[in-house]
Amino acid sequence: MSGMTEKIKACGEKYRDYLIEMRRYFHQHPELSLKEEETGKKIKEELESFGIPCRHVGTPCSNGVVGTIEGGRPGRTIMLRADMDALPIVEETGYSYTSVNDGVMHACGHDCHIAILLTAARILQDLRQELSGTVRVVFQPAEEIGRGAGMMIADGVLEGVDACYASHVWATLPAGTIAVDPGSVMAAGSKFEIFVKGISGHGAEPHKSVDPLLTTAAIAMNLQSIVSREIDTQEPSVLTIGHMESGSAFNIIPAEGYMEGTTRTFSRAVDDAWADMIRRVAENTAAAYRAKAEMKYTYLLGPVVNDEEMTELVRGSVRKVGGEALLGHMKPTPVAEDFSEYQKRIPGVMAFVGVGNADCDAVYPQHSCHYKVDESALLNGALVYAQVAADFLG
Ligand code: NI
């Protein structure tokens, strides 16, 4: 174990209770996306109490917080990120520190993320003389609605940053492991809408009309051939139509049809190709039925893709903190995360901190009203943040 790792661990030991106290405080006071005002204030207060200069960022809400830890010597800059928003869920955990905000719950573990990064920031601030370079700690709002990262980037949090790191607590990963894998680890997710135009008429005389209802149904069927016939089978992808409507009565051919759906993929190439593939199938199917179709594609989030070189560095950091036993693996998850926005611009890694443990009833999935974590796993999460920063800056 290197000298720096020993120092990080010694500091971590001092702040073990602090981490749990913070996690429970934020768990009890959850706030929805773009409404994290009190959360942001508390984070800023905590950082300032450690002597870390910080400011609020974000437009339209300035609930985000960016703090700067200057090392003893000049060097590169690494960004450590945590998200901080909660979900519109009625909590059913039975925790003594259950949410006091009705209908709002930290059911994705972002309370843990805040506590972990505050603790890592405190450790790094104590040890800043030993660092060559700068650590930027970023507490980001509005992750659950996929908007926070974009807001932070628009406000310049990536300026001068060379790499970024974040971790997400994960219920299906056993406590005592931190999964760090190269390549795509979380999926891209987007939305498409298709507007079909026909010519309305009497149900008894279809030859005098153009039927948009039948056309919409045909487009729904044909879209399924994109995943089954066109995309590489090695690139797991999903196209789901979640809503479709046309017509108003049994004997009328309507004028319009509509559908909307979502796409998911782990591949940046497939993600870039969706819009063209869906438009081609929709327009040409409509043409075959003498109708017209227009497609609107709303790009939401790209895949979370871990940089190979950074992955190696983070794996090394995990080994330093907890040996080979701490280093785990996880299958990519089809959930989307706006950390992908940072990774599109600079190399970054998203790791997963296992918090699953049947002994403390931490067996429920992310976003469950029963969501629980094994709190004893969180300190290693904080130590790895600090170690990654130390290793990257050297
Ligand atoms: Ni989350």
Boltz pocket constraint, residues with backbone or C-beta under 6 A from the ligand:
constraints:
  - pocket:
      binder: B
      contacts: [[A, 108], [A, 109], [A, 110], [A, 168]]
      max_distance: 6.0
